[in-house]
Protein backbone atom coordinates (compact mmCIF):
# COMPACT_ATOMS: atom_id res chain seq x y z
CA UNK A 1 0.00 0.00 0.00
CA UNK A 2 1.03 3.64 -0.31
CA UNK A 3 3.16 4.52 2.72
CA UNK A 4 2.60 8.23 2.90
CA UNK A 5 4.39 11.35 1.84
CA UNK A 6 7.30 13.27 3.19
CA UNK A 7 10.32 15.21 2.19
CA UNK A 8 13.54 13.83 0.84
CA UNK A 9 16.78 15.16 -0.47
CA UNK A 10 17.84 16.16 -3.91
CA UNK A 11 21.00 18.21 -3.72
CA UNK A 12 23.53 18.60 -6.46
CA UNK A 13 27.18 17.97 -5.88
CA UNK A 14 30.41 18.23 -7.78
CA UNK A 15 32.38 15.86 -9.95
CA UNK A 16 35.29 13.63 -9.02
CA UNK A 17 38.26 12.19 -10.77
CA UNK A 18 39.85 8.77 -11.31
CA UNK A 19 39.82 5.98 -13.90
CA UNK A 20 37.27 3.70 -15.57
CA UNK A 21 37.05 -0.07 -15.14
CA UNK A 22 34.56 -2.86 -15.56
CA UNK A 23 33.65 -5.95 -13.62
CA UNK A 24 31.15 -8.68 -13.04
CA UNK A 25 30.73 -12.14 -14.50
CA UNK A 26 29.29 -12.54 -17.94
CA UNK A 27 25.70 -13.83 -17.83
CA UNK A 28 25.47 -14.21 -14.05
CA UNK A 29 22.10 -13.76 -12.29
CA UNK A 30 21.21 -10.12 -11.83
CA UNK A 31 20.32 -10.40 -8.17
CA UNK A 32 23.81 -11.73 -7.40
CA UNK A 33 25.70 -9.41 -9.71
CA UNK A 34 26.25 -6.63 -7.18
CA UNK A 35 26.43 -8.52 -3.94
CA UNK A 36 25.88 -6.80 -0.64
CA UNK A 37 29.25 -5.09 -0.57
CA UNK A 38 31.01 -3.52 -3.53
CA UNK A 39 34.43 -1.93 -3.54
CA UNK A 40 34.22 1.62 -4.86
CA UNK A 41 36.99 2.57 -7.24
CA UNK A 42 37.27 6.29 -7.95
CA UNK A 43 36.52 7.15 -11.57
CA UNK A 44 37.13 10.05 -13.93
CA UNK A 45 34.88 13.05 -14.05
CA UNK A 46 31.36 11.73 -14.58
CA UNK A 47 30.22 14.02 -17.38
CA UNK A 48 29.67 13.53 -21.05
CA UNK A 49 32.64 11.87 -22.69
CA UNK A 50 32.88 12.08 -26.49
CA UNK A 51 30.72 11.82 -29.53
CA UNK A 52 31.38 10.05 -32.79
CA UNK A 53 33.08 12.38 -35.22
CA UNK A 54 36.05 13.05 -37.44
CA UNK A 55 39.51 12.35 -36.08
CA UNK A 56 40.47 16.01 -36.45
CA UNK A 57 44.08 16.67 -35.47
CA UNK A 58 47.29 14.79 -34.93
CA UNK A 59 48.34 12.79 -31.88
CA UNK A 60 50.93 14.39 -29.68
CA UNK A 61 54.41 13.25 -30.60
CA UNK A 62 53.50 11.84 -34.00
CA UNK A 63 56.02 12.57 -36.73
CA UNK A 64 55.24 15.67 -38.74
CA UNK A 65 58.67 16.51 -40.15
CA UNK A 66 62.08 14.99 -40.52
CA UNK A 67 63.30 16.02 -37.06
CA UNK A 68 60.25 14.67 -35.25
CA UNK A 69 60.40 11.38 -37.16
CA UNK A 70 63.80 10.62 -35.60
CA UNK A 71 62.51 10.74 -32.02
CA UNK A 72 61.95 7.56 -30.07
CA UNK A 73 58.53 6.44 -28.84
CA UNK A 74 57.78 5.25 -25.29
CA UNK A 75 59.38 1.87 -24.64
CA UNK A 76 62.28 2.41 -27.05
CA UNK A 77 65.90 2.32 -25.85
CA UNK A 78 67.52 5.74 -25.30
CA UNK A 79 70.68 7.40 -24.08
CA UNK A 80 69.51 10.98 -23.46
CA UNK A 81 66.26 12.85 -22.87
CA UNK A 82 66.61 14.41 -26.29
CA UNK A 83 66.32 10.98 -27.91
CA UNK A 84 62.66 10.68 -26.86
CA UNK A 85 59.55 12.17 -28.49
CA UNK A 86 57.57 15.01 -26.94
CA UNK A 87 56.15 14.19 -23.53
CA UNK A 88 58.70 11.45 -22.81
CA UNK A 89 62.04 11.33 -21.04
CA UNK A 90 64.84 8.83 -20.94
CA UNK A 91 64.55 6.83 -17.73
CA UNK A 92 66.88 3.92 -17.02
CA UNK A 93 67.73 3.66 -20.70
CA UNK A 94 64.13 3.61 -21.97
CA UNK A 95 61.77 6.37 -23.13
CA UNK A 96 58.82 6.81 -20.78
CA UNK A 97 55.92 9.27 -20.55
CA UNK A 98 56.31 11.93 -17.89
CA UNK A 99 54.16 14.19 -15.77
CA UNK A 100 50.44 14.09 -16.58
CA UNK A 101 50.98 12.36 -19.91
CA UNK A 102 50.04 8.74 -20.46
CA UNK A 103 50.90 6.32 -23.24
CA UNK A 104 48.29 5.88 -25.97
CA UNK A 105 49.32 3.99 -29.09
CA UNK A 106 53.03 4.60 -28.40
CA UNK A 107 52.47 8.35 -28.00
CA UNK A 108 52.49 10.37 -24.78
CA UNK A 109 49.27 12.33 -24.48
CA UNK A 110 47.56 14.44 -21.85
CA UNK A 111 44.25 12.68 -21.19
CA UNK A 112 42.94 15.79 -19.44
CA UNK A 113 43.26 17.98 -22.53
CA UNK A 114 43.66 15.92 -25.72
CA UNK A 115 40.53 15.98 -27.93
CA UNK A 116 41.50 12.62 -29.50
CA UNK A 117 42.16 10.93 -26.15
CA UNK A 118 39.86 12.70 -23.70
CA UNK A 119 39.71 10.90 -20.38
CA UNK A 120 41.08 7.68 -21.88
CA UNK A 121 42.85 6.48 -24.99
CA UNK A 122 40.86 6.88 -28.24
CA UNK A 123 37.96 8.74 -26.59
CA UNK A 124 37.44 11.50 -29.19
CA UNK A 125 35.52 14.71 -28.67
CA UNK A 126 33.07 15.89 -31.31
CA UNK A 127 33.95 18.67 -33.72
CA UNK A 128 33.86 22.00 -31.91
CA UNK A 129 34.27 20.45 -28.46
CA UNK A 130 37.33 20.78 -26.26
CA UNK A 131 38.73 18.36 -23.70
CA UNK A 132 38.85 19.84 -20.22
CA UNK A 133 39.79 17.80 -17.16
CA UNK A 134 39.27 14.58 -19.08
CA UNK A 135 35.76 15.42 -20.30
CA UNK A 136 34.50 16.77 -23.61
CA UNK A 137 33.04 20.25 -23.19
CA UNK A 138 30.71 21.38 -25.93
CA UNK A 139 30.47 24.93 -24.62
CA UNK A 140 26.67 24.69 -24.58
CA UNK A 141 26.41 23.42 -28.15
CA UNK A 142 27.51 19.82 -27.79
CA UNK A 143 24.12 18.33 -26.99
CA UNK A 144 25.59 16.57 -23.94
CA UNK A 145 24.14 15.70 -20.52
CA UNK A 146 25.06 17.58 -17.37
CA UNK A 147 24.67 16.32 -13.82
CA UNK A 148 21.70 17.92 -12.04
CA UNK A 149 21.09 16.15 -8.74
CA UNK A 150 21.10 12.84 -6.91
CA UNK A 151 19.12 11.24 -4.13
CA UNK A 152 19.08 8.10 -2.04
CA UNK A 153 21.52 6.28 0.21
CA UNK A 154 21.83 2.69 1.38
CA UNK A 155 19.09 1.76 3.82
CA UNK A 156 15.47 0.73 4.22
CA UNK A 157 13.86 3.96 5.41
CA UNK A 158 11.71 6.29 3.35
CA UNK A 159 13.74 7.57 0.42
CA UNK A 160 16.60 5.15 1.12
CA UNK A 161 17.49 2.45 -1.40
CA UNK A 162 19.13 -0.95 -1.50
CA UNK A 163 20.36 -2.04 -4.93
CA UNK A 164 17.77 -0.20 -7.05
CA UNK A 165 17.44 -1.80 -10.48
CA UNK A 166 15.14 -0.18 -13.03
CA UNK A 167 13.09 3.01 -13.31
CA UNK A 168 9.77 4.17 -14.71
CA UNK A 169 8.74 7.77 -15.38
CA UNK A 170 5.12 8.90 -15.27
CA UNK A 171 3.73 11.29 -17.87
CA UNK A 172 3.42 13.81 -15.03
CA UNK A 173 7.12 13.43 -14.17
CA UNK A 174 7.13 11.23 -11.07
CA UNK A 175 9.99 8.75 -10.88
CA UNK A 176 9.16 5.19 -9.79
CA UNK A 177 12.07 3.07 -8.59
CA UNK A 178 12.31 -0.70 -8.24
CA UNK A 179 13.97 -0.74 -4.80
CA UNK A 180 14.97 -4.32 -5.38
CA UNK A 181 16.64 -5.55 -2.20
CA UNK A 182 14.06 -3.74 -0.07
CA UNK A 183 11.31 -5.57 -2.02
CA UNK A 184 9.28 -2.44 -2.72
CA UNK A 185 8.51 0.37 -5.16
CA UNK A 186 9.27 3.97 -4.20
CA UNK A 187 8.06 7.12 -5.93
CA UNK A 188 9.80 10.51 -6.06
CA UNK A 189 9.41 13.84 -7.76
CA UNK A 190 11.77 14.55 -10.63
CA UNK A 191 13.97 16.41 -8.15
CA UNK A 192 14.17 13.53 -5.70
CA UNK A 193 11.55 14.42 -3.10
CA UNK A 194 10.06 11.28 -1.59
CA UNK A 195 6.35 10.81 -2.36
CA UNK A 196 5.54 7.33 -1.13
CA UNK A 197 5.89 3.66 -1.83
CA UNK A 198 4.50 0.20 -1.37
CA UNK A 199 5.44 -3.44 -1.13
CA UNK A 200 7.22 -5.86 1.18
CA UNK A 201 8.81 -9.29 0.87
CA UNK A 202 6.24 -11.95 0.00
CA UNK A 203 4.32 -13.76 -2.69
CA UNK A 204 0.88 -12.24 -2.26
CA UNK A 205 -0.79 -9.50 -4.24
CA UNK A 206 1.18 -6.29 -3.82
CA UNK A 207 4.16 -8.10 -2.31
CA UNK A 208 7.48 -8.61 -4.08
CA UNK A 209 10.51 -10.83 -4.21
CA UNK A 210 13.27 -8.68 -5.70
CA UNK A 211 11.23 -6.44 -8.01
CA UNK A 212 13.33 -5.67 -11.05
CA UNK A 213 11.49 -3.93 -13.87
CA UNK A 214 9.03 -1.05 -13.53
CA UNK A 215 7.17 0.77 -16.30
CA UNK A 216 4.43 3.40 -16.48
CA UNK A 217 1.43 3.47 -18.81
CA UNK A 218 0.02 6.72 -20.16
CA UNK A 219 -2.90 6.46 -17.73
CA UNK A 220 -0.51 6.24 -14.76
CA UNK A 221 -0.75 2.51 -14.13
CA UNK A 222 2.47 0.92 -12.87
CA UNK A 223 3.68 -2.50 -14.06
CA UNK A 224 6.30 -4.38 -12.03
CA UNK A 225 8.18 -7.63 -12.66
CA UNK A 226 9.64 -9.63 -9.81
CA UNK A 227 11.52 -12.86 -9.32
CA UNK A 228 8.31 -14.75 -8.56
CA UNK A 229 7.91 -15.07 -12.34
CA UNK A 230 5.03 -12.64 -12.69
CA UNK A 231 3.92 -9.13 -13.62
CA UNK A 232 1.86 -7.05 -11.19
CA UNK A 233 -0.22 -4.00 -12.10
CA UNK A 234 -0.99 -1.10 -9.75
CA UNK A 235 -2.48 2.34 -10.04
CA UNK A 236 -0.19 5.31 -9.51
CA UNK A 237 -0.81 5.28 -5.76
CA UNK A 238 0.18 1.63 -5.40
CA UNK A 239 -3.29 0.05 -5.25
CA UNK A 240 -3.12 -3.49 -6.65
CA UNK A 241 -5.18 -4.12 -9.81
CA UNK A 242 -4.19 -7.47 -11.30
CA UNK A 243 -1.30 -9.88 -11.87
CA UNK A 244 -0.35 -12.65 -14.25
CA UNK A 245 2.36 -15.22 -14.81
CA UNK A 246 3.94 -18.22 -13.15
CA UNK A 247 7.11 -20.22 -13.61
CA UNK A 248 7.27 -22.06 -16.92
CA UNK A 249 8.00 -21.91 -20.64
CA UNK A 250 4.49 -21.73 -22.10
CA UNK A 251 3.04 -18.46 -23.36
CA UNK A 252 2.12 -16.27 -20.44
CA UNK A 253 4.58 -18.02 -18.17
CA UNK A 254 8.00 -16.62 -17.18
CA UNK A 255 11.43 -17.59 -15.97
CA UNK A 256 12.85 -14.68 -13.95
CA UNK A 257 11.52 -11.73 -15.96
CA UNK A 258 13.62 -8.57 -15.80
CA UNK A 259 12.71 -5.51 -17.89
CA UNK A 260 9.23 -4.30 -18.76
CA UNK A 261 7.96 -1.55 -21.05
CA UNK A 262 4.54 -0.13 -21.99
CA UNK A 263 3.83 1.21 -25.48
CA UNK A 264 1.56 4.09 -26.51
CA UNK A 265 -1.39 1.73 -26.94
CA UNK A 266 -0.98 0.34 -23.43
CA UNK A 267 0.51 -3.01 -24.44
CA UNK A 268 2.97 -4.48 -21.92
CA UNK A 269 6.28 -5.91 -23.19
CA UNK A 270 8.21 -8.20 -20.85
CA UNK A 271 11.83 -9.35 -21.06
CA UNK A 272 11.36 -13.01 -20.15
CA UNK A 273 15.02 -13.37 -19.24
CA UNK A 274 15.78 -17.05 -18.82
CA UNK A 275 13.29 -18.07 -21.52
CA UNK A 276 15.26 -15.88 -23.96
CA UNK A 277 12.23 -14.11 -25.39
CA UNK A 278 10.01 -11.04 -25.33
CA UNK A 279 6.34 -11.49 -24.50
CA UNK A 280 3.62 -8.93 -25.19
CA UNK A 281 0.34 -8.62 -23.28
CA UNK A 282 -2.65 -6.36 -22.88
CA UNK A 283 -2.89 -4.54 -19.55
CA UNK A 284 -5.22 -7.20 -18.15
CA UNK A 285 -2.60 -9.89 -18.84
CA UNK A 286 -4.11 -11.27 -22.06
CA UNK A 287 -1.31 -12.74 -24.17
CA UNK A 288 -0.68 -11.02 -27.54
CA UNK A 289 2.59 -12.29 -29.04
CA UNK A 290 6.09 -13.56 -28.33
CA UNK A 291 9.35 -13.60 -30.25
CA UNK A 292 12.88 -14.79 -29.65
CA UNK A 293 14.67 -17.99 -28.71
CA UNK A 294 17.97 -18.95 -27.13
CA UNK A 295 21.03 -18.54 -29.33
CA UNK A 296 23.52 -16.14 -30.86
CA UNK A 297 21.99 -15.39 -34.27
CA UNK A 298 19.74 -12.55 -35.38
CA UNK A 299 16.55 -12.57 -33.35
CA UNK A 300 17.99 -14.95 -30.77
CA UNK A 301 18.86 -14.06 -27.18
CA UNK A 302 21.09 -15.12 -24.31
CA UNK A 303 19.41 -13.64 -21.26
CA UNK A 304 17.30 -10.61 -22.25
CA UNK A 305 17.65 -7.87 -19.64
CA UNK A 306 15.70 -4.88 -20.88
CA UNK A 307 13.18 -3.78 -23.50
CA UNK A 308 11.99 -0.38 -24.75
CA UNK A 309 9.37 0.54 -27.34
CA UNK A 310 9.50 3.59 -29.62
CA UNK A 311 6.55 5.57 -31.00
CA UNK A 312 6.23 3.24 -33.97
CA UNK A 313 6.01 0.08 -31.87
CA UNK A 314 9.58 -1.00 -32.61
CA UNK A 315 11.25 -2.89 -29.78
CA UNK A 316 14.85 -2.40 -28.63
CA UNK A 317 16.06 -5.36 -26.60
CA UNK A 318 19.13 -5.57 -24.35
CA UNK A 319 20.51 -9.02 -25.20
CA UNK A 320 22.67 -9.25 -22.09
CA UNK A 321 24.50 -12.52 -22.64
CA UNK A 322 25.30 -11.64 -26.24
CA UNK A 323 26.40 -8.13 -25.16
CA UNK A 324 24.40 -6.34 -27.83
CA UNK A 325 21.12 -4.61 -28.58
CA UNK A 326 18.63 -5.91 -31.12
CA UNK A 327 15.84 -3.99 -32.82
CA UNK A 328 12.52 -5.52 -33.93
CA UNK A 329 9.44 -4.19 -35.67
CA UNK A 330 5.95 -4.19 -34.20
CA UNK A 331 5.39 -7.76 -35.44
CA UNK A 332 8.54 -9.04 -33.72
CA UNK A 333 10.55 -9.34 -36.95
CA UNK A 334 14.28 -8.68 -36.66
CA UNK A 335 15.54 -5.36 -38.07
CA UNK A 336 19.14 -4.97 -36.91
CA UNK A 337 21.65 -5.55 -34.12
CA UNK A 338 24.48 -3.46 -32.77
CA UNK A 339 27.19 -3.76 -30.14
CA UNK A 340 29.74 -6.36 -29.11
CA UNK A 341 31.59 -7.34 -25.96
CA UNK A 342 34.08 -4.73 -24.77
CA UNK A 343 34.59 -1.29 -23.30
CA UNK A 344 35.07 0.87 -26.37
CA UNK A 345 32.40 3.25 -27.62
CA UNK A 346 29.43 1.23 -28.83
CA UNK A 347 30.49 -1.94 -26.99
CA UNK A 348 28.84 -3.36 -23.89
CA UNK A 349 29.50 -5.35 -20.77
CA UNK A 350 26.10 -6.61 -19.62
CA UNK A 351 23.61 -4.06 -20.99
CA UNK A 352 20.49 -3.73 -18.85
CA UNK A 353 17.61 -1.25 -19.08
CA UNK A 354 16.96 0.53 -22.38
CA UNK A 355 15.11 3.82 -22.91
CA UNK A 356 13.99 5.60 -26.09
CA UNK A 357 13.44 9.34 -26.41
CA UNK A 358 10.84 11.15 -28.52
CA UNK A 359 13.26 11.45 -31.45
CA UNK A 360 14.03 7.73 -31.46
CA UNK A 361 17.37 8.02 -29.67
CA UNK A 362 18.34 4.96 -27.64
CA UNK A 363 19.90 5.07 -24.16
CA UNK A 364 21.45 1.96 -22.60
CA UNK A 365 22.58 1.24 -19.05
CA UNK A 366 25.94 -0.39 -19.81
CA UNK A 367 26.16 -1.94 -16.38
CA UNK A 368 29.60 -3.46 -16.07
CA UNK A 369 31.20 -0.56 -17.94
CA UNK A 370 29.69 1.81 -15.36
CA UNK A 371 28.25 4.19 -17.95
CA UNK A 372 25.27 5.21 -20.04
CA UNK A 373 25.56 5.05 -23.82
CA UNK A 374 23.45 6.88 -26.40
CA UNK A 375 22.75 5.72 -29.96
CA UNK A 376 20.55 6.79 -32.82
CA UNK A 377 17.63 4.64 -33.97
CA UNK A 378 19.90 2.72 -36.37
CA UNK A 379 22.44 1.84 -33.70
CA UNK A 380 25.09 4.45 -34.54
CA UNK A 381 27.01 5.51 -31.45
CA UNK A 382 26.41 9.12 -30.37
CA UNK A 383 27.77 9.66 -26.87
CA UNK A 384 28.54 8.18 -23.48
CA UNK A 385 28.80 9.51 -19.97
CA UNK A 386 29.87 8.10 -16.65
CA UNK A 387 32.76 6.11 -15.23
CA UNK A 388 33.28 3.97 -12.17
CA UNK A 389 33.12 5.76 -8.86
CA UNK A 390 30.88 7.33 -6.24
CA UNK A 391 31.15 11.03 -7.04
CA UNK A 392 28.40 12.94 -8.81
CA UNK A 393 28.15 11.71 -12.40
CA UNK A 394 29.99 8.47 -11.63
CA UNK A 395 28.37 5.05 -11.35
CA UNK A 396 28.80 1.69 -9.71
CA UNK A 397 27.01 -0.95 -11.81
CA UNK A 398 24.12 1.21 -13.10
CA UNK A 399 21.17 -1.04 -13.91
CA UNK A 400 18.43 1.42 -14.90
CA UNK A 401 17.97 4.36 -17.25
CA UNK A 402 14.80 6.30 -18.06
CA UNK A 403 13.83 9.64 -19.63
CA UNK A 404 11.16 12.16 -18.82
CA UNK A 405 9.21 14.31 -21.29
CA UNK A 406 11.81 17.10 -21.12
CA UNK A 407 14.66 14.81 -22.12
CA UNK A 408 16.19 14.53 -18.65
CA UNK A 409 17.97 11.23 -18.05
CA UNK A 410 17.57 9.34 -14.76
CA UNK A 411 19.98 6.57 -13.81
CA UNK A 412 19.57 3.86 -11.18
CA UNK A 413 23.12 3.83 -9.80
CA UNK A 414 22.64 0.43 -8.22
CA UNK A 415 25.94 -0.14 -6.44
CA UNK A 416 25.86 3.37 -4.97
CA UNK A 417 22.21 2.94 -3.87
CA UNK A 418 21.05 6.19 -5.43
CA UNK A 419 19.33 7.81 -8.39
CA UNK A 420 21.12 10.42 -10.47
CA UNK A 421 19.53 12.95 -12.81
CA UNK A 422 21.14 14.55 -15.88
CA UNK A 423 19.86 17.33 -18.11
CA UNK A 424 20.48 17.68 -21.86
CA UNK A 425 23.05 20.36 -22.74
C-alpha positions, 0 to 999 in steps of 0.5 A: 500500500502507499506509505505516505508522503514526506520530504527527501533530499535532492542536492547537487554535488560536484564531480570527481576524478579517477579511472574507468574499469569494468567488472562482473561475471558474464551472464550471471544472475542479476540479483547476485551481480552486485552482492551486498558489498562492492568496492568503490573505485574512484573514476574520472569526471562523470560528465559527457565523454565524447561523440562520434566524429572526425579524427580532427588533429594529430596525436601528440608526438606523432612525426610531422617533419624529418626532425620529429620522425627521428625521435623515439617512442615510449618503450624504445631504448635511449641514451639521453632525454633528447632521444625521446619524443615530446612528452617522454624522457629517458629513464633507465635507458628507456623512453617513458611518458612523464608528468600528466601524460600517459601512453596511448598507441606509443604516444604520450598524451595528456588525457585531461586535454587531448581531444583525440584521447579525452579521459582515456585512450581513443575517446574522441571529442566531437567537432567543436568540443574541447577536452577539459579535465578529461571530459568533452566540453561542448560549450553549450552546443555539444548536446551533452548531458550535465549532472543535475542532482542525486538522491538516495543512500543505502538503507530501508527507510523512506527515500533510502534504497538498496540495490535499485534496479530499473526506473519508470517515469510517469507522464506527469514526471514522477519517478518510480524506482524498483527498490529491489533488495528492499522488495518495494517500489518507491516514488519521487518527484523529478527532483528527488523528493520522496512521495511514497511507496509500497510493497514488502517481501512476500508472494501475495498480491502487492508483495514482491521478491526482488522487483526488477522492472518497472514501467508506467502506462500513459494512464498512470498505471504501474507495471512491475516484474519480480523474481516470482515469475510474474507481472503485477499491475498497480495504479499510480498510488500503489493500489493493486489491480491485477497480476499474471504469470507463473514459472514455466515456458508456455506463453504467459509463463515466465522464468525470472523476468527482468525488464518491462515496457509499456507502449503508446497503446498500453501493451505491456512488453516483458523481457522473459530473461531465462526463456530468452524471449520477449512477450507482449500482453494487454494490460489485463494480462491477455497474451498477444505475441512472443518472439525470440529464442535462445542462441547467438543469431539474429533474433535470438537471445542469451538472457534478455535484460531490458526492453523499450518501445518507440513511437512506432512500436519497434522494440529495442532489446538488451541481449545481455548474454550476447552483449548487444542490442537488437531492434525488432518491428511491431510484429517481432521481426528482426531489423538490426543488431548493434554492439559487441563485448568490450569497453570501447564506444558502442560496446557493452558489458552486460547491458540492462535497461533501455530507454527511447526518447521522442526522437528515437534516440536509444539510451542503454545502461551499460552496467559493467562498464559503469556508464550510459551510452546513447545511440541513434535509432539505427544503432550508430554511437552518439555519446557516453557519460559516466565512469566507475566511482561514487562522485556525482556523475559516476556510477557503480554498476548502473542497472536502470535508465529512463527519460522524462518528457523534457529529455532529462535522463535518470539513472539507477546507480545500483551499487551506490544505492542512489538515483542520479539525474542529468539534463540535456546540454 
